[in-house]
């Protein structure tokens, strides 16, 4: 049917455009935040692109429902504003027919939301956290703070630097504790260089190494002109956060946080369908009002939807809401709201 193809194409085209615009805005904000962290030495600048890229599935999973919601409202509101819906109604085409005409974009967006939120996002979240942890740790080693005790590898090493000179390339008055060898190293100067295997080496100059001899309750003192200390490799925890667990793992888990995470993922699979049903009656405007009249209310509705879902997690964890109700009551609430609007329009 020509009308069905036309509406489906318009909804799909408008929704994709909205995703691109919203994704560009959010990604730009994230880029600025990451760039600020790189300037502060909290993360290396080479890792910004990787973190942004790995953040995409999470953003897309959230933006799919709102993009479809706004896309439907823009298309249907324009039809009301241009009096096209008057012609449709006179030919027996009502809101229910319109919903039937756009069922394929709704189905496609729901399938995409399921694929992203239930399968892709958990896998990507793991690698994002791994890369982020590594880049933060590398930045920590690249920008050793002055006048602070810095511990790494779970406190096995502690370093203190009094001063930096020559654009932070040279260090002065270094204090280093190596727990694994019961050693204390004091050095007047230090610098960095890369080893044969691309490992980072802290080279200490003109220093003294104090090594405890536990068997003899003695102390071995060694003076040196140059001593190389290989900085430890970055270690990343193998334990999975709830956001990194697969949907199957969450389903088989009895942990309340895992169950809430599962409900959260399913929520963004249901959201495109619920919001699409809500969008049809919400799109009705008078020709004098214009097609953008319902955009602000629609955005506020989605913000309310999202906020209630997020708040429900805290309420369940606090014991105010039982887990069996969880996040489901929010979807039921919006389904009832859609029913009321449909009855009011009919």
N, C-alpha and C positions, 0 to 999 in steps of 0.2 A: 504494500500500500504506500502511495506517494507521501501521505501525511506522516505515516510512521517513520519512513526513511528520513524525511526532512527533520522531524523532531529529534529522532535519535542522533542524527548527525550534528544538529545544533547543540544539544545537551552535551554530547561527547566533546565537541570542539571547544565549547565554552568552559567546561570543567577542566580540560587539559590546560587551557590557557591560564586558568586560575591557579592550578597547581604550579605551573612554571613561574608565575609572578610571585606567589607566596613562598615558593622554595628559594627563589632568588633573594627575597627580602630576608628570610630567616638565615640562609647561608651567609649572606653578607654580614649580618650581625654576629654570627659565630666566627667568621673570619676575623673581624675586628677584635673580638674577645681573645681569640687564639694569638693574634698578632701582638696584642697587649701583653699576654703572658710570655711570649717569646722575647719581647723587649725587656721584660722584668727578669729574664733568665729562668723562668719556671718551666719552659719547654723549648726544644730546639726548633728553629724556623723551618728546617727541612721536614719536620713532621706535620706541619699545618695542613698540607694538601691531603695527606693520608687520613688524618683524623676527620677532615671535612667530608672526604669521600665515603668513609665508613659510617658517617652520621646520616647519610642520605636515606637508607632504608627506614630508620626510625622516624625521620621527618615525613617521608612519603606515606608511611603507615598511618600517621596522624592526620595528614592533609587530604588523603583520599576521600574520607566522609564529608569534610567541610567543603571541598572543591565540588563534589557532586551536588551537595545541598545548595550551594550558591549558584552553581551552573543551572540547575533546574529552575530556581527562583528567577534568575535573570532572563532565561528563555521564555518561561510562561508569563512573567510580568510584562515582557515586551509585547507578547501576543495580546494581553489584555489592554495595554496602552495603545496598541495599533488597531484595536477593535477586531482583531482576528478571531478572538474567542467568541465574540458575538455571532460571527458567521458560523463557527463550529457548532455552537449551541443551537442555532436555528436549524442546523442539519442533523441534530440529534447526537452530536459528539460532546460528551460531558467530561467532567474531571476523571471519572473512572476509566474512560476511553483513553484520555491523555496518559494516565499512569500505565495503561497497557501498551501504549505506543512507545514509551521510553523504558520498557522493562529490560531491554538488552543492555543499554548503558549501565543501568542499576546492577544487573547481574555481573557484568564485566568488572565494575568497580568493587563489588563485593568479593569476587574471586581474587582480584588483585590484592585487596585488603587482607584476605585470608592467607594468601601465599606470602605476603610481606610480614604480617604480624605473627603468624603461627610457625612459619618455617625459616624465612630468610633472616629476619631481624635478630633472632637469638644467636645465630651463627656469626653474624657480622658484629654483634655487640661484644662477643668474646674477643675477636681480633682487634676491635677498636680499643678495648680496655688494655689488651696486651701491648699494642703499639703506643698507647697513651702513657702507660706505666714506664715503658722503655724510654720514650722521648723525655719524660719528666726526669727520670733517673740520669740520663745522659746530660741533660741540662744542669742537673744538680752537680755532676762531676766537672762539667765544663766551666761552671761559674761557682767555684768554691767560695763561700762567704768569708769575709774578713772579720776577725774578732768574735767568731762563734765556733762552738764545738759541733762538728758535723759527724754524725755516726752513719754508717751504712753496712749492708749485709747483716742486718739484725744485731747491730752493735758490736760486731766482731772487729771493726776498725773505727777509730776515732781520730779526727784530724783537726788541728787548729792552726790558723794562719794569721799572723800579725799584720801583714801589709802586702799590697800588690803594687808592682811598678811596671813600666814599659808596656802600657796598654793591657795590663792584667796578664801579660805573658810570663812574668817572673814573680815568684813569691818570696817573701822574706820571713825569717824566724818561724819555722814550721815545727809543730809538735804533733807527733804521730804515735798512736798506740795500736799495736798489732796483738790482739788477744790470743790468736792461734799459736804464737811463738813466745808469748809473755815478754814482748819486747816494747821498749820505749825509744823513740828516735827523735833527736833534736837536731835541727839543721838550720844554717844561716840563710841559705838560698835554695830555690827549687824552680823547676820548669817542667814542661810537658813535651813528650815526643811519642810517636807511634812506633810500635814494635813490628816484627816481621809478619805477624798474623793480624795486623791492624788493631792490636790491642793498645789501650791508652796506658802510658807509662809515666809515672811521676818520678822525675830524676832529682834527687837530693844532693846538695853540694856542701862540703865543709861541715860535717856533722858528727854526732856521736850516737852510737847505738848501745843501749843498756838492755842486756838480755838476762833474765832471771834464771838461775840454775837451781831448780827446786830440790834436786837430790842432795845437793851440798849446801843448800841455804845460802848460796853465794850470788855474786853478780858479775857477769862478764861484760866488760866495757871495751868497745871497739870504736876507734876513730876512723873516719873515712873522708876521702876527698870527693868521691862520687858514689852514689848508691841509687840503683833503680828499683822502684816499687811499682809493680804491675797493679793497676787499679782493678778491683774485682769486676767480673762480668755481671751484667744486669740480670737479676733473677726475678722472674715473674711467677706469682702464685698460680698453682694449678687448680685451686678450688674455684668452682663456678658460682657466680652470683645468680640470684633468681632470674634476672633478666637475660642471663647467658644460657640458662638451661633450656633444653629442647621442650617442646610442648608435651611430648610423651612423658618426659621426666616429671614435669609439673603435674600431669594427670595422675601419675602413679605415686606421687608424693602425698604424705599426710601432714606436711608442714603448712601452717595457716598462711604464711607469706607466699609459698609456692602456689597455693590454691587461689589466692588473691591475684597473683600475677597471671594465672591462667584465665581468670575471669576478666582481667584487664585486656588481655589479648583478644579474647572472644568478643569483648565489647566493641572493638574497632572493626570486627567483621559484621556485627549486627547493625552498627551505626549507619552505614550507607543505606541500608534498606529502610530503617526507621525514619531517618532524616528525609529520605526521598518521598516517603508517604506523607510526611509532615509538610514537605515543600509545596505540594500541589495546592492545597487550600490556602496556604500562606502566601502564595504568589498572586492571589487575586487583588487587582488594583483598579481604580477608576481611570479612564483614559486621561483625565487631567492631572493625575498624580505622577505619572512617569514610571518608567520601568525600573528605576533605582530606588524606589520608595521603600521597598521591603528589605534592602540589603543590610541596613543597620540593625533592624530587629532580628534578622536571620543570624547575623554575627553574634549578637547578644544571646540568642537561643543556643548556638553552638558552644559559646563560652560557658553558659550555664550547664549544659549537658556535660562538657568536659570537666568542669569544676566539681560537679556532683559525683562524677565517677571517681575523680582523684580523692575527694573528701571521704567518700565511702570506704576507701582503703584504710584511711586513718581511723574512721569510726569503728570498723570491724576489729582492727588491731587494738583499739582502746576498749572494746567490749560493749560498745553502745548498740551495735547491730550484730546479730548472729551471722555466721559464715554462710548459712544456707540462703539467707537473703542477700548478703554480699552486695554486689554491684547490680544485681538483676532488677532491683526495685526502680532504679533510674530508667532503665529501658521500658519497664511497664508503665512508669509515669508518663513518658513521652509518647508511648503508644496510645494511652488514654487521651492525651492532649490532641493527638492526631485524629482520633475518633470523634472527639468533640468538635474540632474544626471542620471535619468532613460532614458531620451532621448539620452543623450551622450553615455550611455552604449549600447543602442540598435542600 
